[in-house]
Amino acid sequence: MIQRGENELATHGFFWEEGLHFPLTKKETRALVAIALEEDDTKHDITTAATVLSDRRARCRLVSRESGVVSGLPLAYEAFEQLDRAVTIRIEHDDGSRVEPQTPVMFLSGHARGILSAERVALNFAQRLSGIATMTARYVDAIAGTGAHILDTRKTTPLFRRLEKYAVRCGGGLNHRMDLSSSVLIKDNHLATVDGDIALAVKRARALAPAGMKVEVECETNDQVRAALDVGVDVIMFDNMSLVDLREGIRLVNGRAVTEASGGVTIETVRQIAETGVNWISIGALTHSAPALNLGLDFD
C-alpha cells in the first residue's frame, strides 16, 4: 500500500512505501509464484522424477557466492513451500542484510523433489531482487556523508515495479514516484508540446493536479532552471548537466526548491554529483541494469 510518510520525500509530495515491509500481500505472493512455477512447468520435471526417489529427503542451504545485499527471500520461500508443503525453512539473513561470499542465507529441509523443482524459480526471484539491492547499496555507500539521497525511477520491469522498488529500499535507497498519478513531473517531451513554455506547463498542471500535489520540472539548461524558479516549482531535476552547470544550478536554486540530478550517473561520478549539494540523485540503472547477485543452492 503506497502511503505518505512524515519525512523529506513525502513533505514534497512524493509517495513510496516506507521501510522494508514486503510490498505484496500473501495472496499476491502466492499467485505470482504459482504463475512462475507453472511457467517452468514444475509439475512435469522429468529430470527430477527420473533421478530422485519420491521419498528422498534432503537438507540444503541457499548461499550467497559474492558480497551483496539480500532481497526477495519471501518469494523464494513461497516457491519452495508451494512444491513441498512440509518443507522446513529457516531464514538466516533477512531481506536488507549485507552478506559476504559463502554466507548461508536460508536453510531448508524437506522432500528432495520439491526443493529441486522449485530451485530455479526461487533463485530467479532472489537473484534479481538481490542484484538491485546490491547495486543500490554501492551507490548509497559511494555518497555517504554528503547529505544526498539515491533514488530509483520508473524504469522497472513491467508488472514488477513494487518488487523492484522494494529491492531499492533493501539497498538503502529511496523510491521516486511509484506511478504517473503519484506526482507531477514535467519532462522535456511534455515541454515540447507547449513550445517549451515552462510557466504554461506548470499552470496547467496545477489546475488539474489534486490540491497539495507538488510539481517537478526537468531542466536541461540553467535558463530553464530560472524559468522554473520564477513559477515556484517544488522540485527541479537537472537532466544530464555537467558538474559546472549543476553547481551553478544549485547556486541559483539556493534552497528554494528540492534539487535532483539525473541522467548518465555512474558509480564513478556519483560522489562528485553528490558533493555539488544536490538533494536527490535518481538512477534508472538500479532497476534496469543491475546484474543478478550470485546465489546458489547447496545440498548437504
C-alpha positions as CSV (number, residue, x, y, z in Angstrom):
1,M,0.0,0.0,0.0
2,I,1.5,3.3,-1.1
3,Q,1.4,5.8,1.8
4,R,2.5,9.3,2.7
5,G,5.4,9.4,5.2
6,E,6.4,12.2,7.5
7,N,9.8,12.9,6.1
8,E,11.6,14.7,3.3
9,L,10.1,13.0,0.3
10,A,6.6,13.0,1.5
11,T,6.8,16.6,2.5
12,H,7.4,17.4,-1.1
13,G,4.5,15.3,-2.4
14,F,6.2,12.1,-3.4
15,F,4.8,8.7,-2.4
16,W,6.6,5.5,-1.7
17,E,6.4,2.6,0.7
18,E,8.4,3.2,3.8
19,G,10.8,0.7,5.4
20,L,11.4,-2.9,4.3
21,H,7.8,-4.2,4.6
22,F,7.4,-6.7,1.7
23,P,5.1,-5.0,-0.8
24,L,2.9,-7.9,-1.8
25,T,0.2,-9.5,0.3
26,K,0.3,-13.2,1.0
27,K,-2.3,-13.8,-1.7
28,E,-0.4,-11.7,-4.3
29,T,2.8,-13.5,-3.4
30,R,1.2,-16.9,-3.7
31,A,-0.4,-16.1,-7.1
32,L,2.8,-14.6,-8.6
33,V,4.9,-17.6,-7.5
34,A,2.3,-20.0,-8.8
35,I,2.5,-18.4,-12.2
36,A,6.3,-18.6,-12.2
37,L,6.2,-22.3,-11.2
38,E,3.7,-23.0,-13.9
39,E,5.8,-21.2,-16.5
40,D,8.7,-23.6,-15.6
41,D,6.2,-26.5,-15.7
42,T,7.5,-27.8,-12.4
43,K,4.7,-30.4,-12.3
44,H,6.4,-32.2,-15.1
45,D,10.0,-32.0,-14.0
46,I,11.2,-35.0,-16.0
47,T,14.8,-34.9,-14.8
48,T,14.0,-34.8,-11.1
49,A,11.3,-37.5,-11.5
50,A,13.8,-39.8,-13.3
51,T,16.7,-39.4,-10.9
52,V,15.2,-38.7,-7.4
53,L,13.2,-41.3,-5.4
54,S,9.8,-39.9,-4.4
55,D,10.5,-40.4,-0.7
56,R,14.0,-39.0,-0.7
57,R,14.6,-36.1,1.7
58,A,17.3,-33.5,1.6
59,R,18.9,-30.7,3.6
60,C,20.3,-27.7,1.8
61,R,21.2,-24.1,2.1
62,L,20.8,-21.0,-0.1
63,V,24.2,-19.4,-0.2
64,S,25.5,-16.1,-1.5
65,R,28.6,-16.7,-3.6
66,E,29.6,-13.0,-3.5
67,S,29.2,-10.0,-1.3
68,G,25.9,-8.1,-1.6
69,V,22.5,-7.3,-0.1
70,V,19.7,-9.8,0.1
71,S,16.3,-9.2,-1.2
72,G,13.3,-11.3,-2.4
73,L,13.5,-14.1,0.1
74,P,9.7,-14.2,0.7
75,L,9.3,-15.2,-3.0
76,A,12.0,-17.9,-2.7
77,Y,10.3,-19.2,0.5
78,E,6.9,-19.3,-1.2
79,A,8.4,-21.2,-4.2
80,F,9.8,-24.0,-2.0
81,E,6.7,-24.1,0.1
82,Q,4.3,-24.5,-2.8
83,L,6.1,-27.6,-4.1
84,D,6.6,-29.1,-0.6
85,R,4.0,-28.1,1.9
86,A,6.0,-29.9,4.6
87,V,9.3,-28.2,3.9
88,T,11.1,-26.6,6.9
89,I,12.8,-23.3,6.2
90,R,15.0,-21.1,8.4
91,I,16.0,-17.7,7.1
92,E,19.4,-16.8,8.4
93,H,19.7,-13.3,6.9
94,D,16.5,-11.3,6.1
95,D,16.0,-9.0,3.2
96,G,18.1,-5.9,3.6
97,S,21.0,-7.8,5.1
98,R,24.5,-7.4,3.8
99,V,26.3,-10.7,3.3
100,E,29.8,-11.8,2.4
101,P,30.8,-14.6,0.0
102,Q,29.8,-18.1,1.1
103,T,27.3,-16.8,3.6
104,P,24.3,-19.1,4.1
105,V,21.1,-17.0,3.7
106,M,18.4,-19.7,4.1
107,F,18.4,-23.3,5.3
108,L,15.9,-25.9,4.0
109,S,14.9,-29.4,4.9
110,G,12.2,-31.3,3.0
111,H,11.5,-33.6,0.1
112,A,14.3,-33.5,-2.5
113,R,11.9,-33.5,-5.5
114,G,10.0,-30.4,-4.3
115,I,13.2,-28.5,-3.5
116,L,14.9,-29.3,-6.8
117,S,11.9,-28.5,-8.9
118,A,11.4,-25.1,-7.1
119,E,15.1,-24.2,-7.1
120,R,15.3,-22.2,-10.3
121,V,12.2,-20.1,-9.7
122,A,13.3,-19.4,-6.2
123,L,16.7,-18.3,-7.3
124,N,15.4,-16.2,-10.2
125,F,13.4,-14.1,-7.9
126,A,16.1,-13.8,-5.2
127,Q,19.0,-13.2,-7.5
128,R,17.2,-10.5,-9.5
129,L,16.0,-8.5,-6.5
130,S,19.2,-9.0,-4.5
131,G,21.1,-7.7,-7.5
132,I,19.1,-4.5,-7.4
133,A,19.6,-4.1,-3.7
134,T,23.3,-4.7,-4.1
135,M,23.8,-2.1,-6.8
136,T,21.7,0.4,-4.8
137,A,23.9,-0.2,-1.7
138,R,27.0,0.5,-3.7
139,Y,25.7,3.9,-4.8
140,V,24.4,4.7,-1.3
141,D,27.9,3.9,0.1
142,A,29.6,6.0,-2.5
143,I,27.8,9.2,-1.4
144,A,27.9,8.5,2.3
145,G,28.2,11.8,4.3
146,T,27.2,14.1,1.5
147,G,23.6,14.5,2.6
148,A,22.3,13.4,-0.8
149,H,19.9,10.5,-1.4
150,I,19.9,7.8,-4.0
151,L,16.5,7.4,-5.7
152,D,15.2,5.0,-8.3
153,T,13.0,5.8,-11.4
154,R,10.0,4.2,-13.2
155,K,12.4,2.3,-15.4
156,T,11.3,-1.0,-14.0
157,T,10.3,-4.4,-15.4
158,P,6.6,-4.3,-16.3
159,L,4.4,-5.7,-13.5
160,F,7.5,-6.0,-11.2
161,R,7.6,-2.3,-10.1
162,R,6.6,-2.8,-6.5
163,L,9.1,-5.6,-6.1
164,E,12.0,-3.8,-7.8
165,K,11.4,-0.6,-5.8
166,Y,11.2,-2.7,-2.7
167,A,14.7,-4.1,-3.6
168,V,16.0,-0.5,-3.9
169,R,14.8,0.2,-0.3
170,C,16.5,-3.0,0.8
171,G,19.8,-1.5,-0.5
172,G,19.3,1.8,1.4
173,G,17.8,3.8,-1.5
174,L,14.6,5.8,-1.6
175,N,11.7,5.5,-4.1
176,H,10.8,8.2,-6.5
177,R,7.2,8.4,-7.6
178,M,5.6,5.0,-7.8
179,D,3.4,5.7,-10.8
180,L,2.1,8.5,-13.0
181,S,-0.6,9.5,-10.5
182,S,1.8,10.0,-7.6
183,S,3.1,13.4,-8.6
184,V,3.6,15.9,-11.4
185,L,6.9,15.5,-13.3
186,I,7.1,17.7,-16.4
187,K,9.8,16.4,-18.7
188,D,11.3,17.5,-22.0
189,N,8.6,15.9,-24.2
190,H,5.9,17.5,-22.1
191,L,7.5,20.8,-22.6
192,A,7.9,20.2,-26.3
193,T,4.1,20.1,-26.6
194,V,3.8,23.6,-25.2
195,D,6.7,25.0,-27.2
196,G,9.0,24.9,-24.2
197,D,6.8,27.2,-22.1
198,I,7.5,26.1,-18.5
199,A,5.2,28.6,-17.0
200,L,2.3,27.4,-19.1
201,A,3.0,23.7,-18.4
202,V,3.2,24.3,-14.6
203,K,0.0,26.4,-14.7
204,R,-1.9,23.7,-16.5
205,A,-0.5,21.0,-14.2
206,R,-1.5,22.9,-11.0
207,A,-5.0,23.5,-12.4
208,L,-5.5,19.7,-12.9
209,A,-3.5,18.1,-10.1
210,P,-5.0,17.3,-6.7
211,A,-4.6,20.1,-4.1
212,G,-1.2,19.9,-2.4
213,M,0.4,17.8,-5.0
214,K,3.9,19.1,-5.7
215,V,5.3,19.9,-9.2
216,E,8.7,18.9,-10.6
217,V,10.2,20.2,-13.8
218,E,13.1,18.6,-15.7
219,C,15.6,21.2,-16.8
220,E,18.4,20.8,-19.3
221,T,19.8,24.3,-19.0
222,N,20.1,26.9,-16.3
223,D,17.8,29.2,-18.3
224,Q,15.1,26.6,-17.7
225,V,16.1,26.5,-14.1
226,R,15.5,30.2,-13.8
227,A,12.1,29.8,-15.6
228,A,11.1,27.0,-13.2
229,L,12.1,29.1,-10.2
230,D,10.1,32.1,-11.5
231,V,6.9,30.0,-11.3
232,G,7.8,28.4,-7.9
233,V,8.1,24.8,-8.7
234,D,8.7,22.4,-5.9
235,V,11.4,20.2,-7.4
236,I,13.9,20.9,-10.1
237,M,15.5,18.0,-11.9
238,F,18.9,18.7,-13.5
239,D,19.0,16.4,-16.5
240,N,22.4,15.4,-17.9
241,M,24.0,18.6,-16.8
242,S,27.8,18.9,-16.5
243,L,29.2,19.4,-13.0
244,V,29.9,23.0,-13.7
245,D,26.3,23.7,-14.8
246,L,24.9,21.6,-11.9
247,R,26.9,23.6,-9.4
248,E,25.6,26.8,-10.9
249,G,22.1,25.5,-10.9
250,I,22.3,24.5,-7.2
251,R,23.5,28.1,-6.5
252,L,20.6,29.5,-8.5
253,V,18.1,27.4,-6.6
254,N,19.6,28.4,-3.2
255,G,17.2,26.2,-1.2
256,R,14.0,27.5,-3.0
257,A,13.2,24.0,-4.3
258,V,14.3,20.4,-3.8
259,T,17.0,19.6,-6.4
260,E,17.5,16.3,-8.3
261,A,20.3,15.2,-10.6
262,S,19.5,12.6,-13.2
263,G,21.0,11.1,-16.4
264,G,24.2,9.3,-17.0
265,V,25.1,8.8,-13.4
266,T,27.7,6.1,-12.8
267,I,29.4,4.7,-9.7
268,E,32.5,6.6,-10.7
269,T,30.7,10.0,-11.0
270,V,28.0,9.8,-8.3
271,R,30.2,11.1,-5.5
272,Q,31.2,14.3,-7.4
273,I,27.5,14.8,-8.2
274,A,26.5,14.4,-4.6
275,E,29.2,16.9,-3.5
276,T,27.5,19.7,-5.5
277,G,24.9,19.9,-2.8
278,V,22.1,18.3,-4.8
279,N,19.3,16.7,-2.7
280,W,18.5,13.7,-4.8
281,I,20.3,11.6,-7.4
282,S,18.0,9.4,-9.4
283,I,19.4,6.4,-11.3
284,G,17.5,4.3,-13.7
285,A,20.2,1.7,-13.9
286,L,19.3,0.5,-10.4
287,T,16.3,-1.3,-11.8
288,H,17.0,-1.7,-15.5
289,S,20.7,-2.7,-15.5
290,A,21.5,-4.3,-12.1
291,P,23.4,-7.7,-12.5
292,A,21.9,-10.6,-10.6
293,L,23.6,-11.4,-7.3
294,N,25.2,-14.8,-7.5
295,L,23.1,-17.1,-5.2
296,G,23.2,-20.9,-5.2
297,L,21.5,-23.8,-3.6
298,D,24.0,-26.3,-2.0
299,F,22.8,-29.7,-0.9
300,D,24.4,-31.4,2.1
